[in-house]
Amino acid sequence: MNVQWRKSTHSSGVNDEDCVELGRLAPRVGIGVRDSKDPDGGHLTLSVAEFASLVECVKRHSER
């Protein structure tokens, strides 16, 4: 599977210690999330619904 990974827009550069990349996996598979510093280390696979829930949770906690 050829995934085009996209780095978070919140990344501050190559030395950022907390950076993730997202990739749209095959149709109906979901969204891949991986550590940008270890691209060969595997990824977490989330369904579209799980990813949306994660984003909402992050938004709620960042507003505190």
C-alpha positions as a Markdown table, in Angstrom:
| # | Residue | x | y | z |
|---|---|---|---|---|
| 1 | Met | 0.0 | 0.0 | 0.0 |
| 2 | Asn | 1.4 | 3.3 | -1.1 |
| 3 | Val | 0.5 | 5.9 | 1.6 |
| 4 | Gln | 1.3 | 9.6 | 1.2 |
| 5 | Trp | 2.1 | 10.8 | 4.7 |
| 6 | Arg | 1.5 | 14.3 | 5.8 |
| 7 | Lys | 3.3 | 16.0 | 8.7 |
| 8 | Ser | 1.2 | 18.0 | 11.2 |
| 9 | Thr | 1.0 | 21.7 | 10.5 |
| 10 | His | 1.7 | 22.2 | 14.2 |
| 11 | Ser | 5.2 | 20.8 | 13.8 |
| 12 | Ser | 7.8 | 23.4 | 14.5 |
| 13 | Gly | 10.5 | 21.8 | 12.3 |
| 14 | Val | 13.0 | 19.0 | 12.0 |
| 15 | Asn | 14.0 | 19.2 | 15.7 |
| 16 | Asp | 10.4 | 19.0 | 17.0 |
| 17 | Glu | 10.1 | 16.2 | 19.5 |
| 18 | Asp | 6.4 | 15.9 | 19.4 |
| 19 | Cys | 5.4 | 15.5 | 15.7 |
| 20 | Val | 3.1 | 13.0 | 14.0 |
| 21 | Glu | 2.2 | 12.3 | 10.4 |
| 22 | Leu | -1.1 | 11.3 | 9.0 |
| 23 | Gly | -1.8 | 9.1 | 6.0 |
| 24 | Arg | -5.0 | 8.1 | 4.3 |
| 25 | Leu | -4.9 | 4.3 | 4.1 |
| 26 | Ala | -6.7 | 2.2 | 1.5 |
| 27 | Pro | -10.4 | 2.9 | 0.9 |
| 28 | Arg | -12.5 | 1.8 | 3.9 |
| 29 | Val | -9.3 | 1.0 | 5.9 |
| 30 | Gly | -9.0 | 4.4 | 7.7 |
| 31 | Ile | -6.3 | 6.8 | 8.8 |
| 32 | Gly | -2.7 | 6.0 | 9.7 |
| 33 | Val | -0.9 | 7.9 | 12.4 |
| 34 | Arg | 2.8 | 7.5 | 12.9 |
| 35 | Asp | 5.8 | 9.2 | 14.6 |
| 36 | Ser | 7.5 | 11.4 | 12.0 |
| 37 | Lys | 10.9 | 10.7 | 13.6 |
| 38 | Asp | 10.5 | 6.9 | 13.1 |
| 39 | Pro | 8.7 | 6.5 | 9.8 |
| 40 | Asp | 9.6 | 2.8 | 9.5 |
| 41 | Gly | 8.4 | 2.0 | 13.1 |
| 42 | Gly | 4.9 | 1.2 | 12.1 |
| 43 | His | 1.7 | 3.2 | 12.5 |
| 44 | Leu | -1.6 | 3.2 | 14.4 |
| 45 | Thr | -4.6 | 2.5 | 12.2 |
| 46 | Leu | -7.8 | 4.4 | 13.1 |
| 47 | Ser | -11.2 | 4.2 | 11.4 |
| 48 | Val | -12.5 | 7.5 | 10.1 |
| 49 | Ala | -14.9 | 7.7 | 13.0 |
| 50 | Glu | -12.2 | 6.9 | 15.5 |
| 51 | Phe | -9.9 | 9.6 | 14.0 |
| 52 | Ala | -12.7 | 12.1 | 14.1 |
| 53 | Ser | -13.3 | 11.3 | 17.8 |
| 54 | Leu | -9.6 | 11.6 | 18.5 |
| 55 | Val | -9.5 | 15.1 | 16.9 |
| 56 | Glu | -12.5 | 16.2 | 18.9 |
| 57 | Cys | -10.9 | 15.0 | 22.1 |
| 58 | Val | -7.7 | 16.8 | 21.4 |
| 59 | Lys | -9.6 | 20.0 | 20.6 |
| 60 | Arg | -11.5 | 19.8 | 23.8 |
| 61 | His | -8.4 | 19.3 | 25.9 |
| 62 | Ser | -6.4 | 22.0 | 24.2 |
| 63 | Glu | -9.1 | 24.6 | 25.0 |
| 64 | Arg | -8.5 | 24.1 | 28.7 |
